Amino acid sequence: MSNKVGKENRHVECVYRSLGGSYVALFRRNSGVIEKSPVAYSPPTFGKRHSQVLILFALVFLAYGIRVTLSVAIVAMTTPSASSNPNIPTYPDWNDKSIVLSAFFWGYIIPQIFAGWIAGQYGPKWFLVGSMTVCGGMCIVLPAMAALLGSLGVMVSRAIQGLCQGFIFPSVHCALSRWVPPEERSRLATLVYAAGPLGTVAGMLLTGVISASNLGWPTVFYLYGAGSIAWAAFSALFSANSPSSHPSISEAERYFIENSLGHTEDKPKPKTPWTAIWTSVPLWAILITHCGQNWGFWTLMTEIPTYMSKVMNFDIKANSALSALPYLVLWILSFFMSFASDALINRNILTLGHARKLFNSIGLVIPALALFFLGITPGDEPIRAVALLVVAVGFNSGVYCGFNVNHVDISPTHAGTLMGITNGISNIFGIVAPLMVQFIVTNETDATQWKIIFFLTAIIYVATSLVFNFFGSGEVQKWNDKPED
């Protein structure tokens, strides 16, 4: 095919997608003639977008491991007989364990909105590299802080770790909005965020085994500190802010990603429409749901080891294994959920918005029912209690295809900022939830007091799920870009 275009004698290359087949055509304008020469359009089955997702997967895996190690380690830190090595230091006089567990969130909520905005302006890469470097360093010094300053030293170390990790999820959301096309959004985004429960499983198991061995609980923090710094070095070498800045991505894959997303990061960044964002009903639906999710998630995450130890009377090895089991199931179920979600959307069985609401409901209502029955389970039925915990945590994986990725749906351009807003505000409940447990559960061996915690969490799950179903949206909002874009 050739077309006359006048008397121009310029050499021009542009990308064109044929309606009759999948290829990119290069148009060369020479002596007034455009010639089309097809080149491969189909992106690679495993391309740079997948390698970037795997780097983010490793990041979230380590980040969650760092978060949860203390939930198990604090049992060993305050129990003199926990380790087979008598030289491992312990602190049995600490009576503020729930406060220590909540300290991570003191720093975590501070940078969220700023982190999302600045990652959108300058790219997420170096913020992630820097935050994980410092976070890893604070892991390494945590045992020394405990020895020198007691529980206060651990609180300071954890608060700084939280401050660093406050940059992670807004930056990850920003990276996903640039690298993941909508056709693959549910499964690739879920792969990244499901690394959290997998990291939880690994962290709990590793912490339980090492804390009970001759190595003792300090070794856990040394390992995670070294792993975080190693990840930062690897990411500095091999990650990129966007397809347009990756040095070795193929033109076919770059075109596939940018064409699917409908934008390129080469264009000037639009101004952030703060007024429109804060008055957006779909964003408030995400925010309220995020608050409910974090209340339940962090209540169970931080308190399951104590519940298993004090009510079910499991020792630290069995405790760590059983505490990790629900998160292993969550990780496995997340893949079924994400592939089912993408299939329903891509086959036009459900709209994107309806799919988000369906899986969000699965992720909150089924866990709520499990927590209700857990609350009426006697303390002498540990098998039933563990099974219900597995259901409560495992089916929570539905939210990864629900509100958790909905920021990118309603505003790809400002996804990092939106995640910063909802993640920052919602994680206040990561502080409040453990403190509420300490206030209500005055006797950790009393199953009746734990019942109140489970019932309260179930009510919050159902209420926030209804809010998302009524007010959530899968449509790109008008304020996503400036009108002229």
Disulfide bonds with the S-S distance in Angstrom:
none
